[in-house]
Amino acid sequence: MNIKQHIEKINKQEINAVEFTYKALDEAKKINGEYHYLNVVSEELAIEQAKQLQKSLSKKNFKGKLAGLPISVKDSICVRGVESAAGSKILKGYKPLFNATAVQRCIDEGAIIIGKTSQDEFGFGSFSTNNSDGAFKIPLNPFDKERVTGGSSGGAAGLAQKADFPHVSLGESTGGSIACPSSFCGVVGLCPTYGLVSRFGLIDYGNSLDKIGPIGKSVGDCEAVLEVISGYDEKDSTSMKQELKKGKVEKVGLIKSFFNVDKEVKEAVMKTVDRLGVDYEEVELPIMAKYCIPAYYVLATAEASTNLAKYCGMRYGSHLPLEGNFDEYFTAVRSEGFGAEAKRRILLGTFVRMAGYREAYYLKAAKVRTKIIAEYKETFKKFDALVNPTMPMIAPKFEEVSSLTPLQNFMMDVSICGPNLAGLPHLSVPCGFSKKMPIGILFVGDHFHEKSLIELGRRAEQ
Amino acid sequence: MEGEAVIGLEVHLPVNKLASKLFCSCPIPKEGAEPNTHTCPTCLGFPGSKPILNESALKLVLKFASALNAEIQKEVVFSRKVYFYVDMPRNYQITQYEIPLGVGGFVSLSNDKKVALKRVHLEEDPGALIHPNGVGSSNIVLVDYNRSGIPLCEVVTEPCIKSPEEARDFLKKLLSIIEYLGLFDPANGTLKCDANISIKDSGYTRVEVKNVSGFKEVESALQYEILRQKKVVKEGGKITMETRGWDAKNGATYSLRKKETEEDYGYIVDPDLSIIDVTPAMMAEAKSEVPELAYDKAKRLAEDYGISLDDAGVLAAEIGLADLFEKVAKEINPVLAARWLRRELAKILNQSKKSLEEVKIDEKYLIELLDLFEKKKINDKTTKELMIKLVSEPFSPKKYVEEKGLVAVSDTSELEIFCKKVIEENQKVVEDYKNGREQALNYLMGQVMKLTHGRASPDIIKALLQKLIG
């Protein structure tokens, strides 16, 4: 049952929201025991919401666009009263006083929040294996437990695949964290234009890059949730008032250099392209292809290193016994509370913004970003969307991942990093299998052209 | 000290008359508010919270920058200044770095010198630290985040101030502008200053004195620091680049840290705050809303009302006083009004430690009072007494004077009787006066005043006595 049918049945009260929620929670917990997709199962909250919903349905003539739809939320997105730790030990125990706008909008439409999904610490990773030095369980690929889910929204994509009940997950992407796990787990991930969905309530990674978006079983499911969560929000200064553009899918460009991948991956993607019923030709974006990874890592870590400054064992999150002066205390808290990858990115991000290096790295990366955006804009004069395999390969095994160097690790995201850096909407849709593992096709659109992507996605999934 | 020192100031002004803080909707707390009662997830820096710029604060500071003749920049950009400190909720301060709101500008001093400004920018205040047993003797420090997020306006001068006195005059002029614009409420915040001082004798090696509160303290700190530097050089020592603190209690600066390099705050543009375009319309609005400021007002008052430039300057320094003067001067001789307002009223307010704003003196009654004086219905002493009374409560001086029989004895025939009586009873003193002892007349005048219970005009008594004695 797709979510549309489910929501209709809830609204018509053909399904009892409370009974359904109990069942969904049971199933989620069962899956979680095996695959570790949820850091927290928000059972009490979910039941309470379901009861409220049932009451509103029966007494107040309420109809919700997401009525009775279980939604899981990436750990870095705040849910009031539910531990939201962004996958980091340093934020253990942090229960926000507010809901993220995206979460609140879902709740207002009758959605049921079932838990917080596992992720790389603060979104720092491509495999969901950076678990804050063991503070959280690592999610396992729904097709093969020896393989990763991808990251950083790994729990979200895993649960979206594995849950048999109607369900959509709210993921978050800074440099590819929606597309990558969606591809590896065989689900649909929609990362919207930067500014379309409010970031209020998102625990920041790189504020100029962070985007909240849905991950679900079908393009339609994601579209339904996007419609609810998008739109201007006065609580986020970078939120945009712009409406979505009308969809148009006549011609797409295949980014040539990103097709230099595993044979089976390439074939599956090309087969799908042929089914789209659109003109296509090859295209290159040389500046993007060459510089998106370095520019991204400079900017994202520069921002992240300032965002993470606030975690010092005061007011919220993990604390230590008060000892020494403030410098000694917060140093101890941060040494203990951050995992290795968080420390690496703090160091990198601090380095690139220090006097003497700022010009050479931070400011230069910002200029490169502008050039990359310009290159995309130029390309979109000719194409309605750009296409490439979401990831160059199928989900790797844990042992393969552990042997990667940090740089190889960073390079994994080259085919999905560009649109993230440029704030462009992108949609990953499953398009076949290789070694029984899913393959994803990525559609990238111009700013606010989500509708074109959704149309292409629909054609791809048929 | 003129010509021997070079001073640059960095002034931090709380923009605390607004309804809310700079990046959240928390109200700005009043002095003495219970700690941490004016806070929210944003000004506490909770994960997931986001700052939203208070547009009234921006408008007000744009107006201020215009009043300082600064060039308003086309974009409002905020940056993160990163350093770890207990009073900083996010361990970075949202401030302006590459592009401040205003660049350049100047403030005119009393001596017509213009102090050139480098920049004017907007930033947030951190929280406040409370040392329960005093600094240095407490083993714990408490943090009050009420202050966190209150808008601060920073004004940085070029190193062009030549003396502590000039620095003080600059701050006074700056305060007057702030008062004219309704930017700052001194009852709920303090002006703070960092000063860079160097002297000729040392080859102008720069020393920074940080965090001096209030403009009298700034003058003292600068005076002390110049003397200290001179002494060091005179005794053969060397001035090194350093940051010093100001111990107001002992009136001395003390070394905080040596400065080998500038602090490195790793500034980045704050990606949570979208860049705001300052439109020509916004600039025009900021400019048009700047009222006539003290410097121009003083010139106009002197010209329009025929009062001295000195009186006009004192009146114009405080907008409330200047407004009151203009109302009164429409009914009363302006020279007389100016004298009473700048001397007596200012003195009374000063003694009662109240501001004009607080006492809300009714100009209608002030006009009545000065009218009585102008028409010689009451004398100097009564006028002063009634003015003191007017500052504490509203009443009609005219009615009061009639009821209490305070009308001055100006009937010369009645006064003559008193004068004659005094002359008769003090023949010896009269003789002294005749022999050239001028003070003797004062004694006789005093005696007449006593008989009239102080209601007579000293000038009239004096004239009468002189006439009668011959």
Boltz contact constraints between the chains, C-beta under 6 A:
constraints:
  - contact:
      token1: [A, 78]
      token2: [B, 48]
      max_distance: 6.0
  - contact:
      token1: [A, 96]
      token2: [B, 48]
      max_distance: 6.0
  - contact:
      token1: [A, 97]
      token2: [B, 41]
      max_distance: 6.0
  - contact:
      token1: [A, 200]
      token2: [B, 50]
      max_distance: 6.0
  - contact:
      token1: [A, 201]
      token2: [B, 48]
      max_distance: 6.0
  - contact:
      token1: [A, 203]
      token2: [B, 47]
      max_distance: 6.0
  - contact:
      token1: [A, 203]
      token2: [B, 48]
      max_distance: 6.0
  - contact:
      token1: [A, 207]
      token2: [B, 271]
      max_distance: 6.0
  - contact:
      token1: [A, 207]
      token2: [B, 272]
      max_distance: 6.0
  - contact:
      token1: [A, 208]
      token2: [B, 271]
      max_distance: 6.0
  - contact:
      token1: [A, 236]
      token2: [B, 50]
      max_distance: 6.0
  - contact:
      token1: [A, 237]
      token2: [B, 52]
      max_distance: 6.0
  - contact:
      token1: [A, 237]
      token2: [B, 273]
      max_distance: 6.0
  - contact:
      token1: [A, 237]
      token2: [B, 274]
      max_distance: 6.0
  - contact:
      token1: [A, 238]
      token2: [B, 274]
      max_distance: 6.0
  - contact:
      token1: [A, 302]
      token2: [B, 268]
      max_distance: 6.0
  - contact:
      token1: [A, 303]
      token2: [B, 271]
      max_distance: 6.0
  - contact:
      token1: [A, 306]
      token2: [B, 80]
      max_distance: 6.0
  - contact:
      token1: [A, 306]
      token2: [B, 82]
      max_distance: 6.0
  - contact:
      token1: [A, 306]
      token2: [B, 92]
      max_distance: 6.0
  - contact:
      token1: [A, 309]
      token2: [B, 82]
      max_distance: 6.0
  - contact:
      token1: [A, 309]
      token2: [B, 91]
      max_distance: 6.0
  - contact:
      token1: [A, 309]
      token2: [B, 92]
      max_distance: 6.0
  - contact:
      token1: [A, 310]
      token2: [B, 45]
      max_distance: 6.0
  - contact:
      token1: [A, 310]
      token2: [B, 90]
      max_distance: 6.0
  - contact:
      token1: [A, 310]
      token2: [B, 91]
      max_distance: 6.0
  - contact:
      token1: [A, 326]
      token2: [B, 86]
      max_distance: 6.0
  - contact:
      token1: [A, 353]
      token2: [B, 266]
      max_distance: 6.0
  - contact:
      token1: [A, 353]
      token2: [B, 268]
      max_distance: 6.0
  - contact:
      token1: [A, 354]
      token2: [B, 264]
      max_distance: 6.0
  - contact:
      token1: [A, 354]
      token2: [B, 266]
      max_distance: 6.0
  - contact:
      token1: [A, 355]
      token2: [B, 264]
      max_distance: 6.0
